[in-house]
């Protein structure tokens, strides 16, 4: 090998430096919920989308966050700054020496001429070689899963086993049975008018006779949740919720209520029914009956009819569970009851239908 070529090869080999290190990359994180280690929170009441109140114990479960971590050996080849400087110096010295040798009286015999050529021949490849050929090589060495404890996560709910519940809200008193799924038999829409444009929030106090003992629950249900449950409640009760704008109606409804029938039944319970005939030329929409009573367990109850066609009679009926004390009061002489007929366009009679006689026990 010629000496200049050999020197250039050695110089080029020194143009780069190599660094090796280990690196890791964080991959996908997955959360795993340990449902077999569920923990029950204190019982509460929730409102389902069909308007059903349920007594439940929310469940929370511990979670584990698993993350994939990949390991790599990284080889980085990059320019050697010192080699660049040396190459520039060699090339510069070579240019100066070559210029001096060529300007001598006998350029071919001047050593500067050859020294300058050698400096340029070595310096320029060193500079060029230092600026090219850099690379990074990543070699996978394995993947492992790193786990850490995550926050507790909601993982369902458990029904509260109870036999009976008393719900207090805004001065109203509701006695109700509770099924094995924790569902309270009386819906909030049995005391909140589902056809009103705005519904209130519910600030409930619930006393439940549960298998684990008597429970007292204080629950607030936001008005937005109450409104979201309204369509499902009417659908579950089979009530046609259609109420078109009044301006679209060519003919209007007119209502003629029958006698208010009231009787006590076993339970104890109060059964109230009111027949209502639409004697007008147009259909009635959003028809319902609202009760006003001296008993807080009866007051405010609502029964729905929905759409009543012209000439049709709808009987609105509601059965109200009573406490023993309320049952005695209902059968007494001071009990009062009135039913106000409403519809979606304010066409109901302005005068309520009142109870005209004492409440008797229904025949068995």
C-alpha positions as CSV (number, residue, x, y, z in Angstrom):
1,X,0.0,0.0,0.0
2,X,1.3,3.4,-0.9
3,X,2.2,5.5,2.1
4,X,-0.3,8.4,1.4
5,X,-3.2,5.9,1.0
6,X,-2.2,4.1,4.2
7,X,-2.0,7.4,6.1
8,X,-5.4,8.5,4.7
9,X,-7.0,5.2,5.8
10,X,-5.6,5.6,9.3
11,X,-6.9,9.1,9.4
12,X,-10.3,8.1,8.2
13,X,-10.6,5.4,10.8
14,X,-10.0,8.0,13.5
15,X,-12.7,10.3,12.1
16,X,-15.6,8.9,14.3
17,X,-16.1,8.0,17.9
18,X,-18.4,5.2,19.1
19,X,-20.5,5.3,22.2
20,X,-22.5,2.3,23.6
21,X,-25.2,2.6,26.2
22,X,-28.5,1.0,27.3
23,X,-31.9,2.6,26.7
24,X,-35.5,1.8,27.6
25,X,-38.7,2.7,26.0
26,X,-42.1,2.9,27.8
27,X,-44.9,1.1,25.9
28,X,-48.6,0.7,26.4
29,X,-50.0,1.0,29.9
30,X,-53.0,-1.3,30.8
31,X,-55.2,-1.1,33.9
32,X,-56.4,-4.3,35.4
33,X,-59.2,-4.2,38.0
34,X,-59.2,-6.9,40.6
35,X,-62.9,-7.5,40.8
36,X,-62.4,-10.5,43.1
37,X,-61.3,-8.0,45.8
38,X,-64.3,-5.7,45.6
39,X,-65.0,-3.5,48.6
40,X,-68.5,-2.1,49.3
41,X,-68.9,1.6,50.0
42,X,-71.7,2.8,52.3
43,X,-75.2,2.2,50.8
44,X,-76.9,5.0,48.8
45,X,-79.9,5.5,46.5
46,X,-79.6,5.9,42.8
47,X,-82.1,6.9,40.1
48,X,-82.2,4.6,37.0
49,X,-83.1,5.8,33.6
50,X,-86.5,4.3,33.9
51,X,-87.2,6.5,36.9
52,X,-86.7,3.7,39.5
53,X,-85.0,4.5,42.8
54,X,-82.7,1.7,43.9
55,X,-80.9,1.0,47.1
56,X,-77.4,0.0,46.3
57,X,-73.9,-0.4,47.8
58,X,-71.4,0.9,45.3
59,X,-68.3,-1.3,44.8
60,X,-64.7,-0.2,44.4
61,X,-61.9,-2.5,43.4
62,X,-58.1,-2.2,43.6
63,X,-56.4,-1.8,40.3
64,X,-52.9,-2.6,38.9
65,X,-51.3,-0.6,36.1
66,X,-49.1,-2.8,33.9
67,X,-46.6,-1.1,31.6
68,X,-44.5,-2.7,28.9
69,X,-40.9,-1.6,29.1
70,X,-38.6,-2.5,26.2
71,X,-34.7,-2.5,26.6
72,X,-32.2,-1.7,23.9
73,X,-28.4,-1.7,23.4
74,X,-27.7,1.5,21.5
75,X,-24.5,2.1,19.4
76,X,-23.9,5.6,18.3
77,X,-21.2,6.5,15.8
78,X,-20.7,10.2,15.5
79,X,-18.1,12.6,14.1
80,X,-14.9,13.1,16.0
81,X,-14.4,16.9,16.6
82,X,-10.7,16.5,17.1
83,X,-10.3,14.7,13.8
84,X,-12.2,17.5,12.0
85,X,-9.8,20.1,13.5
86,X,-6.7,18.0,12.6
87,X,-8.0,17.5,9.1
88,X,-8.5,21.2,8.6
89,X,-5.1,22.0,9.9
90,X,-3.4,19.4,7.7
91,X,-5.3,20.6,4.7
92,X,-4.4,24.2,5.5
93,X,-0.7,23.5,6.0
94,X,-0.7,21.4,2.9
95,X,-2.1,24.3,0.8
96,X,0.4,26.7,2.2
97,X,3.3,24.3,1.8
98,X,2.2,23.4,-1.7
99,X,1.9,27.0,-2.8
100,X,5.4,27.7,-1.4
101,X,6.9,24.7,-3.2
102,X,5.2,25.5,-6.5
103,X,6.5,29.1,-6.4
104,X,10.1,27.9,-5.8
105,X,12.7,28.1,-8.7
106,X,12.6,24.3,-9.1
107,X,9.1,23.1,-8.0
108,X,9.7,19.5,-8.8
109,X,12.7,19.2,-6.5
110,X,11.3,21.3,-3.6
111,X,10.2,19.2,-0.6
112,X,7.5,21.7,0.1
113,X,5.7,20.7,-3.0
114,X,5.4,17.1,-1.9
115,X,4.7,18.0,1.8
116,X,1.9,20.3,0.6
117,X,0.4,17.6,-1.6
118,X,0.5,15.0,1.2
119,X,-1.1,17.4,3.7
120,X,-4.0,18.1,1.3
121,X,-4.3,14.4,0.4
122,X,-4.7,13.5,4.1
123,X,-6.5,16.5,5.5
124,X,-9.4,16.7,3.0
125,X,-10.4,13.0,3.5
126,X,-10.2,13.4,7.2
127,X,-12.6,16.4,7.1
128,X,-15.0,14.7,4.7
129,X,-14.9,11.4,6.5
130,X,-15.7,13.1,9.8
131,X,-18.8,14.7,8.4
132,X,-20.3,11.6,6.9
133,X,-21.0,8.0,8.1
134,X,-22.6,8.8,11.5
135,X,-25.3,6.3,12.5
136,X,-27.3,5.0,15.5
137,X,-28.0,1.3,15.8
138,X,-30.6,0.1,18.4
139,X,-30.5,-3.6,19.2
140,X,-33.5,-5.0,21.3
141,X,-32.5,-6.9,24.3
142,X,-35.9,-7.8,25.8
143,X,-39.2,-6.6,27.1
144,X,-40.6,-6.8,30.6
145,X,-43.9,-5.8,32.2
146,X,-43.6,-3.4,35.2
147,X,-46.6,-3.3,37.5
148,X,-47.6,-0.7,40.0
149,X,-50.6,-0.2,42.2
150,X,-53.3,2.1,40.7
151,X,-56.2,4.0,42.2
152,X,-59.3,2.2,43.3
153,X,-61.9,2.0,40.5
154,X,-65.7,1.7,40.5
155,X,-66.6,-1.8,39.6
156,X,-70.3,-2.1,39.9
157,X,-72.7,-2.1,42.7
158,X,-74.5,-4.5,45.0
159,X,-78.3,-4.2,45.8
160,X,-79.1,-3.6,49.4
161,X,-81.5,-6.3,50.7
162,X,-84.4,-4.5,52.3
163,X,-88.1,-5.1,52.9
164,X,-89.5,-1.7,53.3
165,X,-88.4,1.9,52.8
166,X,-89.7,5.3,53.8
167,X,-88.7,8.2,51.5
168,X,-89.1,11.8,52.7
169,X,-88.8,14.7,50.3
170,X,-89.9,18.3,50.6
171,X,-92.5,17.5,53.2
172,X,-93.8,14.5,51.4
173,X,-93.9,11.0,53.0
174,X,-93.7,7.9,50.8
175,X,-94.1,4.4,52.1
176,X,-92.8,1.7,49.7
177,X,-91.8,-1.9,49.4
178,X,-88.4,-2.9,48.2
179,X,-87.7,-5.8,45.9
180,X,-84.7,-8.1,46.0
181,X,-82.8,-6.0,43.5
182,X,-83.1,-3.0,45.8
183,X,-85.8,-1.3,43.7
184,X,-88.2,1.0,45.6
185,X,-91.7,0.5,44.3
186,X,-92.6,4.2,44.2
187,X,-90.8,6.4,41.6
188,X,-89.9,10.0,42.3
189,X,-92.3,10.8,39.3
190,X,-95.1,9.5,41.4
191,X,-94.8,12.7,43.3
192,X,-93.0,14.9,40.7
193,X,-95.0,15.9,37.7
194,X,-93.2,14.3,34.7
195,X,-95.0,16.7,32.3
196,X,-93.7,19.8,33.9
197,X,-91.0,21.6,31.8
198,X,-88.6,21.8,34.7
199,X,-88.0,19.2,37.3
200,X,-86.3,19.8,40.7
201,X,-83.3,18.2,42.3
202,X,-84.1,15.6,44.8
203,X,-82.9,15.9,48.4
204,X,-84.1,12.6,49.8
205,X,-84.0,11.1,53.3
206,X,-84.5,7.3,53.0
207,X,-85.1,5.0,56.0
208,X,-84.8,1.4,55.0
209,X,-85.5,-1.8,56.9
210,X,-82.5,-3.7,55.5
211,X,-81.4,-7.3,56.4
212,X,-78.3,-5.7,58.0
213,X,-80.4,-3.4,60.2
214,X,-82.1,-0.1,59.8
215,X,-80.4,2.3,57.3
216,X,-80.7,6.1,57.1
217,X,-79.6,7.5,53.8
218,X,-79.4,11.1,52.8
219,X,-79.2,11.4,49.0
220,X,-79.1,14.3,46.6
221,X,-80.0,13.6,43.0
222,X,-79.2,16.4,40.5
223,X,-82.0,17.9,38.5
224,X,-80.2,16.9,35.2
225,X,-80.3,13.2,36.3
226,X,-84.0,13.5,37.2
227,X,-84.8,15.0,33.8
228,X,-82.8,12.3,32.0
229,X,-85.0,9.6,33.7
230,X,-88.3,11.2,32.7
231,X,-88.7,9.7,29.2
232,X,-87.8,6.2,30.5
233,X,-90.3,6.5,33.3
234,X,-93.2,7.4,31.0
235,X,-92.2,4.7,28.6
236,X,-92.0,2.1,31.4
237,X,-95.5,3.1,32.6
238,X,-96.9,2.9,29.1
239,X,-97.8,6.6,29.0
240,X,-97.8,8.3,25.6
241,X,-95.7,11.4,26.3
242,X,-96.7,13.3,23.1
243,X,-97.5,16.9,23.7
244,X,-97.5,18.9,20.4
245,X,-97.4,22.7,20.5
246,X,-100.8,24.3,21.1
247,X,-100.5,26.3,17.8
248,X,-100.5,23.0,15.9
249,X,-103.8,21.8,17.3
250,X,-106.9,22.4,15.1
251,X,-109.3,21.2,17.7
252,X,-109.0,21.2,21.5
253,X,-109.9,18.7,24.2
254,X,-112.5,19.3,26.9
255,X,-112.7,17.1,30.0
256,X,-115.6,15.9,32.1
257,X,-114.4,14.0,35.2
258,X,-116.5,11.4,37.0
259,X,-116.7,10.8,40.7
260,X,-113.5,10.3,42.8
261,X,-113.5,6.7,44.1
262,X,-111.4,6.1,47.3
263,X,-111.1,3.0,49.3
264,X,-108.8,1.4,51.9
265,X,-107.2,-2.0,51.0
266,X,-105.0,-4.4,52.9
267,X,-101.4,-3.5,53.2
268,X,-102.6,-1.0,54.4
269,X,-103.0,1.0,51.1
270,X,-105.3,3.7,49.7
271,X,-106.7,3.1,46.2
272,X,-107.8,6.3,44.4
273,X,-109.3,6.3,40.9
274,X,-110.9,9.0,38.7
275,X,-112.6,8.4,35.4
276,X,-112.1,11.2,32.9
277,X,-114.0,11.6,29.6
278,X,-112.7,13.8,26.8
279,X,-115.9,15.4,25.5
280,X,-114.1,17.9,23.2
281,X,-113.5,17.6,19.5
282,X,-109.7,17.3,19.8
283,X,-107.4,14.8,21.6
284,X,-106.0,15.6,25.0
285,X,-102.3,15.4,25.6
286,X,-100.2,15.1,28.8
287,X,-103.3,14.2,30.8
288,X,-102.7,13.4,34.5
289,X,-104.3,13.6,38.0
290,X,-102.5,15.3,40.9
291,X,-103.8,14.7,44.4
292,X,-104.0,17.2,47.3
293,X,-104.6,15.7,50.7
294,X,-104.4,16.4,54.4
295,X,-102.2,13.3,54.7
296,X,-98.6,13.8,53.8
297,X,-98.5,10.1,52.6
298,X,-101.2,10.9,50.0
299,X,-100.5,14.5,49.2
300,X,-98.8,15.2,45.9
301,X,-99.3,11.8,44.3
302,X,-99.7,11.8,40.5
303,X,-101.4,9.3,38.2
304,X,-100.8,9.5,34.4
305,X,-103.1,9.0,31.4
306,X,-101.1,10.6,28.6
307,X,-103.1,11.0,25.4
308,X,-106.9,10.8,25.6
309,X,-108.8,10.6,22.3
310,X,-112.0,12.6,21.6
311,X,-114.9,10.7,23.1
312,X,-112.7,8.3,25.1
313,X,-112.7,7.8,28.8
314,X,-109.5,7.2,30.8
315,X,-109.5,6.1,34.4
316,X,-106.5,7.3,36.3
317,X,-105.7,5.0,39.3
318,X,-103.1,5.1,41.9
319,X,-102.5,2.7,44.9
320,X,-100.7,4.3,47.8
321,X,-99.0,2.3,50.5
322,X,-99.7,3.7,53.9
323,X,-98.3,3.5,57.4
324,X,-100.6,2.2,60.1
325,X,-100.9,5.7,61.5
326,X,-101.8,7.2,58.1
327,X,-104.4,4.4,57.5
328,X,-106.1,5.4,60.7
329,X,-106.1,9.1,59.7
330,X,-107.5,8.3,56.3
331,X,-110.4,6.5,57.8
332,X,-111.1,9.4,60.2
333,X,-113.5,12.3,59.7
334,X,-110.8,14.9,59.2
335,X,-109.3,13.3,56.1
336,X,-109.6,15.4,52.9
337,X,-108.7,14.6,49.4
338,X,-109.0,16.4,46.1
339,X,-107.9,15.5,42.5
340,X,-106.9,18.1,40.0
341,X,-106.9,17.2,36.3
342,X,-104.1,18.7,34.3
343,X,-103.1,18.4,30.6
344,X,-100.1,19.5,28.6
345,X,-101.8,22.7,27.3
346,X,-103.5,23.9,30.5
347,X,-107.0,22.9,29.3
348,X,-107.9,20.9,32.4
349,X,-110.8,21.9,34.7
350,X,-109.8,24.6,37.1
351,X,-111.9,23.1,39.9
352,X,-110.6,19.9,41.5
353,X,-112.8,16.9,42.1
354,X,-113.2,16.4,45.9
355,X,-113.9,13.4,48.1
356,X,-117.6,13.6,49.0
357,X,-117.8,10.7,51.6
358,X,-115.8,8.9,54.2
359,X,-113.2,6.4,53.1
360,X,-114.4,2.8,53.4
361,X,-112.5,-0.4,53.3
362,X,-112.6,-2.1,49.9
363,X,-114.5,-5.4,50.0
364,X,-112.2,-8.4,49.9
